Amino acid sequence: MLPGGLGGTEVAMVGLLVAAGAPLDAAVSATVATRITFLWLPVCLGFAMLPAAMRAIRKLAVAS
């Protein structure tokens, strides 16, 4: 089991796009763009927001 289906998902996406008639270079480009947009961008945003969330949690813990 890989996080986010890393590797297997990309192979399946490219394979399905090629099987549907898309050229290989377009299928790879679409797969990379999709994975960056829907997997890695939210992960990066989550890591960027983590310090602020941890500060808020600490404030709540001290206040109670």
Secondary structure as GFF3:
##gff-version 3
##sequence-region A 1 64
A	DSSP	three_ten_helix	3	5	.	.	.	ID=ss1
A	DSSP	alpha_helix	8	19	.	.	.	ID=ss2
A	DSSP	alpha_helix	24	35	.	.	.	ID=ss3
A	DSSP	pi_helix	36	40	.	.	.	ID=ss4
A	DSSP	alpha_helix	41	63	.	.	.	ID=ss5
###
